[in-house]
Amino acid sequence: ASIIIGSGSASFEIIRDIVEKLPVMVTPRWLNSRCQPLGIRDVVFYLQAVLDNPACLGESFDLGGPDVLTYKEMLMGLAAERGYRRWIVTVPVLTPRLSSWWLYLVTSTSFSLAQSLVESLKNDTVADPARSIARIIPHECMSYRAALALAFQRIEQNEVVSSWSDALSSGTLRQNYMDAIQIPKNGMFFDRQKRKFTRPVAEVLDNIWRIGGDRGWYKTDWLWRIRGLLDKLVGGVGLRRGRRSPSNLRAGDPLDFWRVLVADRPAKRLLLYAEMKLPGEAWLQFRIVDHADGSHTLEQLAAYRPQGLLGRLYWYSVLPFHGIIFKGMVENLISYRE
């Protein structure tokens, strides 16, 4: 298949990242390569259709949508769909490595995926009619603009089931998340913040469940952005991964440079595990405790397990910022109103 267009797909989200963040784009000449974008709904249709078709057994096919476009035309098509005015300048001097770094820093992709995408730009990815699956399974595919409209509809209706960034990490996280669900007690540094409140618990939980992404981190977002940029520069995931849904969280979701380990709304607990580049491991937990007098306490815990001397030096270097960030965060989680 050529470029797959659908909410949560890598190709779509990277194109969306570029168009939404850059009014003017300086791009390599390979943006004039041709491709044949295909809606994810049509991909699913074909995957289901081949299962019970004997003619497809042991065969491979080319998939492609009805539109043959350059990558530049794809970017401009998405801009038109969203009502943006964008300018694209193609230059011959961007090397593949420079192009990969540019894509890595601007979007939420990893550097290795950016390299793969840049390499793929060098060649046309148009379906070969002799190998087209349409010969065996006739089907009218959605146009590029129709696939875009459906993808944005899914996003606006909060129906994104999964995202390509679900699997994206810095490469240094645990292979088994179950090992990290319990925050260790020994050899740790902690920052604890507690605030009592009488506001309805559901409203505070809504604020907690909307943390990160476009909503931000409720305090000194500029410091979080600097930390995300530094993480990007050393090969981490940075803040640009955002979140799968603006209001829902589930275990396994990426959340900026965190991973959701526990999202238990009935138990009023959210536990995040850091996937940023660190000389150690970090957790961030939010929990609401009920009291007999009808009041409640929001408990916020930042936990860090250092690795060696460098890990300890890192903790003490960021410690002065904790009072600014975490104290304000717990207060704003309670008080924030839309």
N, C-alpha and C positions, 0 to 999 in steps of 0.2 A: 504494500500500500504506500501511497505517497503521504503527504501531510494529512493527519487526522484532525478534524475540527470538532471539538466538543468540550463542554465545561469540565475542567479537571485534567484534560490531556496536556502533555508537555508542550506540543507544538502550539496549541491554541493559547495557553497561558503565557508562553514566552513572547509570542507575537503581541498579545494583549499588553504585556508588561512594557514592551518597547513603545508601542503606539500611545499608551496612556501616560507614559512618563517623559517622553521626548518630543517636544514640538518640532524640533529640527534634528534630523538624523544624518550623520555622515557615515556612509556604509560602503562596504567593498563592492567591486564591480560584479561579484558573483550574485548580487541581488537580482541580476537580470536573467539568471537561470530559470528555467520553466519547471513548474510542478503541476500536479493535478489533485488539489485538495478534495478530501472525501469526508462527509459527515460521519460522526461516530455511530449514529443510528443506522446508517447504511452498512457500516462495517459489521455491526452486530447482526443485521439481517443476513449478510453473506455467511457469517460464521455459523449461524443456525441453519441456513439453507443447505450448506455442504454436508451436514452431518448425515442426512438420510439419502444422499444422492450418490448412487454407485459410480456415476461418471466422474466424480471428484476424488475417488479413492486413489491415493498415492500420487496425486497431481499437485502442482503449485500454479497459482494464478496471479496475475497483476490486478490490483484494484485501483480505481480512479474515479473521481467525480466527473460531472459533465463539463466543468470549466477547466481550461488549461491556462494558467496564469503565471506570470513571473512572481518572484517573492516580493518584489517592489509593489506589484499590483495587489498582492494579498494584504500588505501593510496598509496601503491606501484604501482598500476595500473595507478593512476593519475600521479605519479612521472615519470613513463615510458612514458606516453603520452606526457609529457612536456619536456622529455629529461633530467630529474634531477636524480642525484644519492642521495639516501636517506637511512638512517639506522634507524631501529626501534628496540628498546629494550623494552620488556614487563617485568614489575616487579610486584610482588604480594602485594606491600606495599602501593600503592596509594589508599587511601580511596575514596569513592564517592565524599566527599566534597572537598578533595584535588584535585581530578581529575576535578571537576567543576571549581575550582579556576584557575587551569592550563589552561583549555580551554577558560575560560573567559578572562584571561590576554593575551593569545596568539592570539586569534581570535577576530572578530568584534561582536561576539554574546553577548547577555545579560547574566547575571548570572543565571536568572531563566530558560532561554532556555538551557544554558550549563548544569544545573542540570537535566533537562528533557532528554537531549541527553545522558548524562552519565547513567542515570537510564535505558534508552532504550538499552544501550550496554550490559546490564546484560543478556538479553534474545535474542534468535534467532528470527529474523523476516523473516521467510521463508513462502511463501504462502502454504496454505493447499490445496492439489490437490482436495479434496472433496468440497472445497469452491471456487475453482478457477473460475474466470470469463471466462477463455478460454473454459470451457465446453459449454457455451452458445454463446459466441462471439469469434470465432476463429480469431487469429491475430498473425502475426509474429513480436515480439518485437525486438527492437534494443539491441545489446549486450552492456555491460557496457562501453567498449572502444569506441564503435560507438557513444553512448550517450555523452561521454566525448568530443569526437572530434566535435560533433555538437554544444555542449555548448561553447567550445572555439572558434568555427567558428563564432557563434553569437556575442561573446564578441569582437573578432577582427574586425568584420564588423559593430560594434557599433549598434547592433540590440537588445539590452537588453531592453525589454519593461517595465519591473518592477523588483524590487528586494525585497527580504524578509526584507531587512533593511529599506525599505520605512516605515514600521510600527514600527521600533525600536526606542525608545526614552528612556530618563532617568526616565521617569515616573513623571516628575515634570512640563512638558510643559502644555500650555493651551489646553483644549479640543477643543476649537474653534479657528482655526488659523485666521479666518477672523477678530477676535478682535485685532490681533497683526499686521495686514497689515499696519496700520497707526502708525508711531512711535509717542509716546506721547511727549508732549512738557513740561509738568510740572513735577517737582520732578525728573528731569533727570540729568545725567552727560553726556557730549558729548566730543568726540575727533574728530575734523574736520581737514581734509587734502585736499588741493586743488592744482592742478598742471595744468598749461596750456600746450598744445601741438599742433603740426601741423601735426603729423603723421596721416595717414588715420584712420578714426574712426573704420572701420571694423577690423583693425589689433589689436587695443586696446581692442575692444569688444571681440575678440577671446581670448585674454589673460584673460580677466575678466571671460569669460564663461568656461575657463579651470582651474580655481582656485581650490585648494584643491586636494585631491586624490594623484595620483602619481606625479602630477605637483608641488604640495606643495603650499605654501602661499607667494611665491615671496620674502620673507625676513625672516631671522632667523628661518628657519624651526625647528631647534633644540629646540627653545623655545616653538613652537607650540606642538612639540612631548612631551616635559616635561609636558605641560598643559594637553595634552591628557592622559598621564600616570597618572597624579594626579587625573584626572576625573575618570579614570578606577578604581583606588584604593578606591575611595569613592562611587563606584557603578554607575558611569555614563557611557555614551556610548563610550567615548574616541575618538581617531582619526581613529581607524581601520575600521570604516564603509566605508570610501572612498566615492566613488560616483558611480552612476548608469552608467554613460557614460563619457568618457574622454573629450568630446567636447560639449555635449548638456546638457542643464539644463531646468527643467520645475518646475512649482509650485508643492510643495509637496515632491520633491526629498530630500533624506538625503545627506548631504555634510559634511563628517567628523563629527564633533559634532555640526553642524548647520543644519537647515531645510530651504529649499528654500521656501520663501513666495511669492516672485514676481520674475519672470524671463521674463521681457518684452524687448526683443532685439530691436524691432522697436522704443520703447521709450527710449532705452539705459539705462535701470535701472535693477539692481539686488539687491534684499533685502533678507537677511538671518536672521534667528531667532535662538538664541542659545538654544541647548538642553543639554548642559553640566550642571553639578551640580553647581548652583550659588545661593548666597543669594540675588536673584533679577532676573531681566530679561535683556537680551542684544540683540541688533540688530547690524547688519553690512550692510551698504548700499553703493553701487557703482552707480554713475550716471554721464553721460556725457552731458555737456551743450554746445551747439553750439553758436558761436559768429558771428556777421555780417562781421567781417574781414576775415572769413574763418578759424579762429583758434577754438580750443575747450578746455574745462576744464573738467578734471576728478575730481569729488567730491567724497570723501570717508568719510563716517560718521560712527563712532562707538558710539552707544548710549546705556546707561545703566540706568535702573531704580532700585535703591537699595531697599531692604526690611530691614528696621530697622537699628540699629547701625552696626550690622555685615556687612550688605550690603555696608554701607559707608566705613567701614574699609577695605573691600575687594577692593573697587575702588582705594583708596589711596595707597594700598599695591602694586597694579599692575601698577599704574600710571607711575612710572619711566621707565617701559618697553615700554610704548606706543610710546614714542619718537623714540625708536629704531625700533619697529615693524611697526607701521603704517606709519611713514614718509618714510621708505624704501620701504614699500609695494606699496604705490601710485606711487613712482618714478619708481619702477621696472615693474609695470603693464603697464606703458607707454613705457618703453625702451626695455622690454624683446623681444628677437627674437629667433626663433628656429634655 
